[in-house]
Amino acid sequence: MPSLSSWMRQMEQYPQRSPEEQGQLVSMYQRGIAAGETLSSGVKIGVREERKLRDDVRQGERAIEYLIASNFRLVILIAREKAEQRYGRERATEMLPDLVGYANIALMEAAQVFNPNAGPSFPTYAASKVRHTVLMVLNRDHPVRVPPSWTRLKRLVAVHSPALQAELGRVPTREELVAYILDVCLAWAYDKLTEAEKKLPETERRQKQMDRLRKQGMLGALENIEDVLVQTQSVSALDAPLREDGSTLGETLVGESVDMTAGLVAEEMKDAVAQVLAGLPERDRQIIAYRYGFVDGECWPYQKISALYNVSAERIRQIEKAAITKLSLPGAGEQLRGLLGHQVDDD
């Protein structure tokens, strides 16, 4: 693993940054991205403004370098821990360079969309995104059968997290979410107690409740809540595999029907997708339509789409990813999930 070792030695030369400093670096990086888009848009600007925008781009490039350096220990820790849990130390060591690469991409994407006013500090937010990405990579080719307690926990989070978010006025932290769901679980466990157990002193009664939750596997699920939410999530990308033969939702919608029944189902699915896409901004909707063949049956590459909007191919990829993330939010595609049935069932 010489390349990874060399990268780690290089990262160690940078000073560690506090969460507040990392937030400032994120702002610089986002300004740099915006400046790059302006420069590549073809809009006429003055010499002085162009110089300012190019300075912003350079500062943004340095900022993301400092951000990656400040979080490299976190990236290594998460990638190694999750890989060792799945495959053991020896196999995890072989996989580590690739996992770190994916994790760093997730870190950069987190910096692009991070909103300091909407939740936790950037290191906490980045850790969640990196963990999510590493687990998705590990699960991509080797899906894991999750225990029933994980599925139950996912349902609880889906039902109760909106109320908690409304109560707090922001996205809850991991600790707040766990505490809230634990209270819900304890209330359920209380109802399962016998009348004699309900009359026990509070300490003993709570122990009985915790024992029931432990027996159900809920305490273990709560301890691994990030893994639970990743490994039990439904299909969120149009090019994610739906069936054992590897066919995707996009292929299902644009491919020729085998018979009349399949054709009718495909038409219904197209209508459902159109309704889901209608919730996106006009540009995002058009980009998804071009990318997945809803315009002319051809899946356009990023480069071809970028020529239509006078932006870079990388910017088109970012817009596509953000749009798909919006489509994966709860409630974004209930009709579509109903048509697809158990293949994309949330449970």
Secondary structure as UniProt FT lines:
FT   HELIX           2..11
FT   TURN            12..13
FT   HELIX           19..40
FT   TURN            41..42
FT   HELIX           47..87
FT   HELIX           89..113
FT   TURN            116..117
FT   HELIX           122..140
FT   HELIX           148..168
FT   HELIX           174..191
FT   HELIX           195..198
FT   HELIX           202..216
FT   HELIX           218..223
FT   HELIX           225..231
FT   TURN            238..239
FT   TURN            244..245
FT   HELIX           249..254
FT   HELIX           260..277
FT   TURN            278..279
FT   HELIX           282..291
FT   TURN            292..296
FT   HELIX           302..309
FT   HELIX           313..327
FT   TURN            330..333
FT   HELIX           334..340
FT   HELIX           341..344
//
